[in-house]
Amino acid sequence: MKILKKIVLGASVGINIGLLFAVSFSYAYQLPNLVASGPTFTNHFHRPLTALVCSIVLWALMGILFSLSDTIFQNDHLSITRRTVEHFSVTYVGFTILAILAGWFPLSLPWLAFYTLIYLLIYLIIWLISMAQAKKLVRELNENFKSTR
């Protein structure tokens, strides 16, 4: 049941974030209607509604990917370094495939390199914040442990 809850929550978050981006970009480019993605993606469909539905499915899969991938960090048999490398690899490969399918960037080496650099920077920032929070928690727990002795 816990996995199903993660899937539903992940899909919901993914859809909401995807929709937020679609609305933001539609306004930013002063488009008269909501577009789910760029023209290279939407031109594959005969109806804009079909493009939107396919985008929603992709956004849900993105959310599910990130929601389920955090279970990698629950494996206490692996070092934190190994868990981080595995998590990065799973999310990078999965998200890259979904982003290409969603038409977010073309499948070319310069775009893939640019995307990889941005993904790596965002991942590094999130990882640094997470590590700082974990260190703070450990420090607080140690202080509480010392004060109760």
QUIFENFEN-V375896 format. One record per residue. PSI is psi in radians with two decimals (999 if undefined). D_LAST is the distance of its C-alpha to the last C-alpha in Angstrom with 1 decimal. Layout:
PSI;D_LAST / PSI;D_LAST
//
This chain:
-0.56;39.6 / -0.66;36.8 / -0.75;39.2 / -0.72;41.9 / -0.74;39.7 / -0.71;38.9 / -0.83;42.6 / -0.79;43.7 / -0.79;41.1 / -0.78;41.9 / -0.74;45.6 / -0.79;45.3 / -0.77;43.4 / -0.78;45.8 / -0.78;48.8 / -0.75;47.6 / -0.77;46.8 / -0.76;50.1 / -0.70;52.0 / -0.78;50.4 / -0.75;51.6 / -0.77;55.0 / -0.77;55.5 / -0.82;54.3 / -0.62;56.6 / -0.71;59.5 / -0.75;59.2 / -0.67;58.7 / 0.15;61.8 / 0.80;63.6 / 2.56;64.7 / -0.40;66.5 / 2.82;64.6 / 2.29;61.2 / 2.39;61.1 / -0.55;58.5 / -2.99;58.7 / 2.94;61.1 / -0.56;64.8 / -0.53;64.4 / -0.91;62.3 / -0.44;64.2 / -0.20;67.6 / -0.15;66.9 / 2.58;67.2 / -0.46;70.3 / 2.41;68.4 / -0.56;65.6 / -0.69;64.0 / -0.71;63.8 / -0.71;62.1 / -0.77;59.6 / -0.75;58.8 / -0.67;58.4 / -0.75;56.1 / -0.74;54.0 / -0.77;53.6 / -0.73;52.6 / -0.71;50.1 / -0.76;48.6 / -0.65;48.4 / -0.79;46.6 / -0.73;44.0 / -0.73;43.6 / -0.89;43.3 / -0.59;40.4 / -0.79;38.8 / -0.50;39.0 / -0.37;38.2 / -0.23;34.6 / -0.32;34.1 / -0.64;34.4 / -0.18;30.9 / -0.08;29.6 / 1.70;30.7 / -0.12;27.5 / -0.21;29.9 / 2.63;31.2 / 2.79;29.8 / -0.57;29.3 / -0.82;32.4 / -0.72;34.4 / -0.72;33.4 / -0.77;34.3 / -0.76;37.7 / -0.78;38.5 / -0.81;37.7 / -0.81;39.7 / -0.83;42.6 / -0.82;42.8 / -0.67;42.6 / -0.89;44.9 / -0.86;47.6 / -0.83;47.4 / -0.63;47.4 / -0.81;50.2 / -0.81;52.4 / -0.67;51.9 / -0.68;52.5 / -0.78;55.7 / -0.61;56.8 / -0.09;56.1 / 0.43;58.4 / -0.44;55.8 / 2.68;57.2 / 2.76;60.0 / 1.44;59.6 / 2.70;60.4 / -0.79;58.7 / -0.75;58.3 / -0.70;56.8 / -0.68;54.5 / -0.77;53.3 / -0.81;52.8 / -0.78;50.9 / -0.74;48.8 / -0.81;47.9 / -0.76;46.9 / -0.78;44.9 / -0.75;43.1 / -0.79;42.3 / -0.74;41.0 / -0.76;38.9 / -0.75;37.4 / -0.81;36.6 / -0.72;34.9 / -0.75;33.0 / -0.73;31.8 / -0.78;30.7 / -0.74;28.9 / -0.68;27.1 / -0.73;26.1 / -0.71;24.7 / -0.74;22.8 / -0.69;21.3 / -0.75;20.3 / -0.77;18.6 / -0.75;16.7 / -0.78;15.7 / -0.74;14.5 / -0.72;12.6 / -0.70;10.9 / -0.75;10.2 / -0.67;8.9 / -0.75;6.6 / -0.67;5.4 / -0.39;5.6 / -0.13;3.8 / 999;0.0
//
